[in-house]
Amino acid sequence: MTIPEQEYERIAKMIHSDSSPVGIDAKKTHIMLLYMVEQMQAKLEKMEARLATLEA
């Protein structure tokens, strides 16, 4: 996967943590990922509902 450098840096700044031994805030990172998955799931459900009305 190729991520544009600007986006990479933006995301890296959001999840960075000086207090973490690995340099990122794992909890914040997981929350962000789960939130994004929930958003995608909601969009998918809306698309499936629209498709079902078109097929009916």
Helices and strands as residue ranges (DSSP letters): H 5-15, H 26-55
